């Protein structure tokens, strides 16, 4: 990166889970301080999370998150904030309609009813503005049960097999399936991946848009924006690695 670039010419976009925080954990004070006192003075900073705003707030240190960062894109950018103000909101319900949504949800619940896992808890389907989150173990599981499922899933490919089943059952709904985090996968209309967030920043005339994410392989929820021609992609495996790459990139 050219060290002569001004703050308003460089945008750094960050996945949240696994990139700025340990999965489902809160951001460390040292990571937050680095972003706000070192990165933000020299680059525009945006968050691009697959989760809804409430979960991003929980992980990123409270309800003032939309004021701390220049952009906050919840649900892949389908709920978009700039400088604390709402600038965009899309609805999967409005896009698909109740009938198709229920067909899909009923099928997913039927499939999960036949799974035997190390543990099963509650909230297997979470309906958000921009996507449906499907969770075989149930989102109300404890951290230990979450870790247990993640290890089981790694070995038995529960989510991967489930996604293949749904893709085969609903080839004509125009849906994309994205496996992220430890326990679930997101389902949304084609084009509603994290690249959706880029439509809000394109007109701001950035010379460079850098994206940092951990799930950058095909099927991961950072893949499309990481590979997009409008961004410079940075693969990271932890918040520590994100900080190290930023130090190099921004000469900090």
C-alpha positions in Angstrom: 0.0 0.0 0.0 1.2 3.5 -0.8 2.1 5.3 2.5 1.0 8.6 0.9 -2.6 7.5 0.8 -5.1 9.6 2.9 -7.5 8.1 5.4 -10.5 8.7 3.1 -8.8 6.9 0.2 -8.3 3.5 2.0 -11.1 1.4 3.4 -10.3 -1.6 5.6 -13.3 -4.0 5.9 -13.3 -6.7 8.5 -15.2 -9.9 9.1 -16.0 -10.1 12.8 -16.1 -13.7 14.0 -12.7 -15.3 13.8 -11.1 -12.2 12.4 -11.5 -9.5 15.1 -12.7 -11.9 17.8 -12.3 -15.5 18.8 -15.4 -17.2 17.4 -18.5 -16.1 19.3 -16.4 -14.3 21.9 -16.2 -10.6 22.7 -13.4 -8.5 21.1 -10.4 -8.1 23.4 -9.8 -4.6 24.7 -6.3 -4.6 23.1 -7.7 -5.5 19.7 -10.4 -2.8 19.9 -7.9 -0.2 21.1 -5.6 -1.1 18.2 -8.4 -0.6 15.6 -9.7 2.6 17.1 -6.4 4.4 18.0 -4.0 3.0 15.4 -6.0 1.9 12.3 -9.0 4.3 12.3 -6.8 7.5 12.2 -5.1 6.3 9.0 -7.8 4.3 7.2 -11.6 4.2 7.0 -12.9 1.2 9.0 -15.9 -1.0 8.3 -17.3 -4.3 9.8 -18.9 -6.8 7.6 -20.6 -9.5 9.7 -22.9 -12.3 8.7 -24.7 -12.0 12.1 -27.5 -9.5 12.9 -26.7 -6.2 14.5 -27.5 -7.4 18.0 -24.8 -10.2 17.8 -22.3 -7.8 16.3 -22.9 -5.3 19.1 -22.5 -8.1 21.6 -19.2 -9.2 20.2 -17.8 -5.8 19.4 -18.4 -4.2 22.8 -21.9 -2.7 22.9 -24.6 -0.7 21.1 -22.3 2.2 20.2 -20.5 0.0 17.7 -22.3 1.8 14.8 -20.7 5.0 16.0 -17.2 3.6 16.7 -16.7 2.4 13.2 -17.3 4.3 9.9 -19.4 1.5 8.4 -21.2 -1.4 10.1 -22.7 -4.0 7.7 -24.8 -6.5 9.5 -26.3 -9.6 7.8 -23.7 -9.3 5.0 -24.6 -5.6 4.4 -28.4 -6.2 4.0 -28.6 -4.0 7.1 -26.1 -1.2 6.6 -24.9 1.7 8.7 -22.6 4.6 7.9 -21.4 7.1 10.6 -24.1 5.8 12.9 -27.1 6.1 10.5 -29.0 3.4 8.7 -28.3 3.6 5.0 -29.9 0.4 3.7 -32.1 -2.5 4.7 -33.3 -5.6 2.7 -35.7 -8.3 3.7 -35.5 -12.0 2.6 -39.2 -12.3 3.5 -40.1 -9.6 1.0 -37.8 -11.1 -1.6 -39.0 -14.7 -1.4 -42.5 -14.6 0.0 -44.0 -16.6 2.8 -44.9 -19.7 0.8 -41.4 -20.4 -0.5 -39.8 -19.6 2.8 -42.0 -22.0 4.7 -41.3 -24.8 2.2 -37.6 -24.3 2.8 -37.9 -24.0 6.6 -40.2 -27.1 6.8 -37.7 -29.1 4.8 -34.7 -28.0 6.9 -36.5 -28.8 10.2 -37.6 -32.3 8.8 -33.9 -33.0 7.9 -32.7 -31.9 11.4 -35.3 -34.0 13.1 -33.5 -37.1 11.7 -30.0 -36.1 12.8 -28.4 -37.7 15.9 -25.7 -35.4 17.3 -23.6 -35.3 20.5 -26.1 -32.7 21.8 -29.3 -31.0 20.5 -30.7 -27.8 22.1 -33.1 -25.1 20.9 -33.4 -22.5 18.1 -32.5 -24.6 15.0 -33.8 -21.9 12.6 -33.1 -18.3 13.2 -34.9 -15.9 10.9 -33.1 -12.6 10.2 -33.8 -9.6 7.9 -31.5 -10.8 5.2 -31.1 -14.5 5.7 -32.1 -17.7 7.4 -29.6 -19.2 9.8 -29.8 -23.0 10.1 -28.2 -24.6 13.1 -28.3 -28.4 13.6 -27.2 -28.3 17.2 -29.4 -25.4 18.1 -28.2 -21.8 18.8 -29.1 -22.0 22.5 -26.3 -24.6 23.1 -23.6 -23.8 25.6 -20.0 -22.9 24.6 -18.9 -26.4 25.5 -21.6 -27.9 23.4 -20.7 -25.5 20.6 -17.1 -26.6 20.7 -18.2 -30.3 20.8 -20.4 -29.9 17.7 -17.6 -28.0 15.9 -15.3 -31.0 16.4 -18.0 -33.5 15.5 -18.9 -31.5 12.4 -15.2 -31.4 11.3 -15.1 -35.2 11.4 -18.6 -36.0 10.1 -19.3 -33.1 7.8 -22.8 -32.6 9.2 -23.3 -29.1 7.8 -21.6 -29.8 4.4 -23.9 -32.8 3.8 -26.9 -30.9 5.0 -26.2 -28.1 2.5 -25.8 -30.5 -0.4 -29.2 -32.0 0.5 -30.9 -28.6 0.5 -29.2 -27.5 -2.8 -30.5 -30.7 -4.4 -34.0 -30.2 -3.0 -34.3 -26.5 -3.9 -32.4 -25.9 -7.2 -34.8 -23.3 -8.4 -35.1 -20.9 -5.4 -31.9 -19.0 -6.3 -30.5 -19.6 -2.8 -26.8 -19.5 -1.7 -25.6 -21.6 1.3 -22.7 -20.3 3.3 -21.0 -22.2 6.1 -19.5 -19.8 8.7 -18.6 -19.9 12.4 -18.7 -23.2 14.3 -22.3 -24.4 14.4 -24.5 -23.1 11.6 -24.8 -22.0 8.0 -26.6 -19.1 6.4 -29.1 -19.3 3.5 -29.8 -16.2 1.4 -30.7 -15.2 -2.2 -27.9 -15.2 -4.7 -25.9 -12.0 -4.6 -26.7 -11.4 -1.0 -23.3 -12.5 0.2 -20.8 -10.1 1.8 -20.2 -8.4 -1.6 -23.6 -6.9 -1.1 -21.9 -4.4 1.3 -19.6 -3.1 -1.5 -22.5 -1.3 -3.2 -22.6 1.1 -0.3 -18.9 2.0 -0.4 -18.3 2.0 -4.2 -19.5 5.6 -4.6 -17.2 6.9 -1.8 -14.3 6.8 -4.2 -11.8 4.7 -2.2 -8.6 4.1 -4.0 -8.1 0.8 -2.1 -10.6 -1.5 -0.4 -8.9 -4.2 1.8 -11.0 -7.0 3.2 -9.8 -9.2 6.1 -11.5 -12.6 6.8 -10.9 -16.1 8.0 -13.6 -18.1 6.0 -12.2 -17.3 2.6 -12.3 -20.7 0.9 -15.2 -21.6 -1.4 -18.3 -22.2 0.7 -17.0 -19.9 3.5 -18.9 -16.7 4.1 -15.9 -14.5 3.4 -15.1 -16.1 0.0 -17.0 -13.9 -2.4 -15.9 -10.6 -1.0 -12.3 -11.9 -0.5 -12.2 -12.9 -4.2 -14.0 -9.9 -5.5 -12.1 -7.7 -8.1 -13.0 -4.6 -6.1 -11.2 -5.7 -3.0 -7.7 -6.7 -2.0 -8.3 -9.9 0.1 -6.3 -10.8 3.2 -6.8 -14.2 4.7 -6.3 -14.4 8.5 -6.7 -17.1 11.0 -7.0 -15.1 14.3 -7.3 -11.5 15.6 -3.6 -11.6 16.3 -2.8 -12.3 12.7 -5.2 -9.5 11.6 -3.3 -7.0 13.8 0.1 -8.2 12.4 -1.1 -7.9 8.8 -2.5 -4.4 9.5 0.8 -3.3 11.0 2.6 -4.3 7.8 -0.1 -2.9 5.4 -0.5 0.5 7.1 3.1 0.9 8.3 2.0 1.0 12.0 
